[in-house]
Amino acid sequence: MVEMIQAYLLVQTEVGRSSAVARAIADLDGVLSAEDVTGPYDVIAQIEAPTVDDLGRLVIARIQEVPHITRTTTCTVVHL
C-alpha cells in the first residue's frame, strides 16, 4: 500500500466567494474535503497525493486555478 502525502490547504478567497470556491475545490481529484470556515481563512481543504511533487502540482496547477482564490497556504502533515 502506498502511503499518501497529506496536507491541509488554507485558502483565502474574494469576499462572498468562499462557498463557491469550497465546492469547486471539493470536486477535484486528490481533495478529501473542503469546508467553509470563519477566521483569517475562508476555506480549509484536506488534500493528498502520492508524492510531494504531485501534491505541489495539485495545489499550483489545479487548486490555484479555481476562480476567486486570492491566496493559499499549504500545511503538510508530518508523522513523527
VEXMARVO-160840 format. One record per residue (C-alpha): residue number from 1; residue in three letters; x, y, z. Coordinates in steps of 0.1 Angstrom, whole numbers. Each point is the difference from the previous one (the first is absolute). Layout:
N
+-----+------+-------+-------+-------+
: seq : type :     X :     Y :     Z :
+-----+------+-------+-------+-------+
: NUM :  ALA :     X :     Y :     Z :
...
+-----+------+-------+-------+-------+
END
This chain:
80
+-----+------+-------+-------+-------+
: seq : type :     X :     Y :     Z :
+-----+------+-------+-------+-------+
:   1 :  MET :     0 :     0 :     0 :
:   2 :  VAL :    14 :    34 :   -10 :
:   3 :  GLU :     0 :    26 :    28 :
:   4 :  MET :   -14 :    32 :   -13 :
:   5 :  ILE :    13 :    35 :     8 :
:   6 :  GLN :   -27 :    19 :    18 :
:   7 :  ALA :    -4 :    37 :     6 :
:   8 :  TYR :   -24 :    26 :    12 :
:   9 :  LEU :    -5 :    29 :   -25 :
:  10 :  LEU :   -10 :    33 :    15 :
:  11 :  VAL :   -17 :    22 :   -26 :
:  12 :  GLN :    -9 :    37 :    -1 :
:  13 :  THR :   -27 :    10 :   -25 :
:  14 :  GLU :   -16 :    31 :   -14 :
:  15 :  VAL :   -27 :    13 :    23 :
:  16 :  GLY :   -32 :   -20 :    -3 :
:  17 :  ARG :    15 :   -28 :   -21 :
:  18 :  SER :    10 :   -26 :    27 :
:  19 :  SER :   -29 :   -23 :    -6 :
:  20 :  ALA :     5 :    -2 :   -38 :
:  21 :  VAL :    38 :    -4 :     5 :
:  22 :  ALA :    -5 :   -28 :    25 :
:  23 :  ARG :   -24 :   -19 :   -23 :
:  24 :  ALA :    24 :     4 :   -30 :
:  25 :  ILE :    30 :   -12 :    21 :
:  26 :  ALA :   -20 :   -30 :    14 :
:  27 :  ASP :    -7 :   -13 :   -35 :
:  28 :  LEU :    37 :    -3 :    -9 :
:  29 :  ASP :    18 :   -34 :     1 :
:  30 :  GLY :    24 :    -1 :    30 :
:  31 :  VAL :   -23 :    21 :    22 :
:  32 :  LEU :   -14 :   -19 :    30 :
:  33 :  SER :   -21 :    29 :    13 :
:  34 :  ALA :    -5 :    37 :    -4 :
:  35 :  GLU :   -19 :    20 :    26 :
:  36 :  ASP :   -10 :    37 :     5 :
:  37 :  VAL :    15 :    13 :    32 :
:  38 :  THR :     1 :    32 :    20 :
:  39 :  GLY :    31 :    19 :    10 :
:  40 :  PRO :    30 :    11 :   -21 :
:  41 :  TYR :    -6 :   -27 :   -26 :
:  42 :  ASP :   -32 :    -5 :   -19 :
:  43 :  VAL :     4 :   -37 :   -10 :
:  44 :  ILE :    20 :   -29 :    14 :
:  45 :  ALA :     6 :   -30 :   -22 :
:  46 :  GLN :    15 :   -34 :     8 :
:  47 :  ILE :    20 :   -12 :   -30 :
:  48 :  GLU :    22 :   -30 :    -8 :
:  49 :  ALA :    23 :   -12 :   -28 :
:  50 :  PRO :    25 :   -28 :    -5 :
:  51 :  THR :    31 :    22 :     2 :
:  52 :  VAL :    10 :    35 :    11 :
:  53 :  ASP :     4 :    10 :   -37 :
:  54 :  ASP :   -35 :   -12 :    -8 :
:  55 :  LEU :   -14 :    19 :    30 :
:  56 :  GLY :    17 :    31 :   -12 :
:  57 :  ARG :   -15 :    -5 :   -35 :
:  58 :  LEU :   -34 :    -5 :    15 :
:  59 :  VAL :     2 :    33 :    18 :
:  60 :  ILE :    17 :    21 :   -27 :
:  61 :  ALA :   -15 :   -14 :   -32 :
:  62 :  ARG :   -34 :    -9 :    12 :
:  63 :  ILE :   -12 :    16 :    32 :
:  64 :  GLN :    16 :    35 :    -5 :
:  65 :  GLU :   -17 :     1 :   -34 :
:  66 :  VAL :   -34 :     0 :    16 :
:  67 :  PRO :   -16 :    35 :    -5 :
:  68 :  HIS :    -2 :    24 :    30 :
:  69 :  ILE :    29 :   -14 :    20 :
:  70 :  THR :    23 :    27 :    12 :
:  71 :  ARG :    26 :   -19 :    20 :
:  72 :  THR :     8 :   -36 :    12 :
:  73 :  THR :    21 :   -14 :    28 :
:  74 :  THR :    10 :   -37 :    -1 :
:  75 :  CYS :     6 :   -17 :    33 :
:  76 :  THR :    14 :   -35 :    -6 :
:  77 :  VAL :    -8 :   -27 :    26 :
:  78 :  VAL :    30 :   -15 :    16 :
:  79 :  HIS :     2 :   -34 :    18 :
:  80 :  LEU :    26 :     1 :    28 :
+-----+------+-------+-------+-------+
END
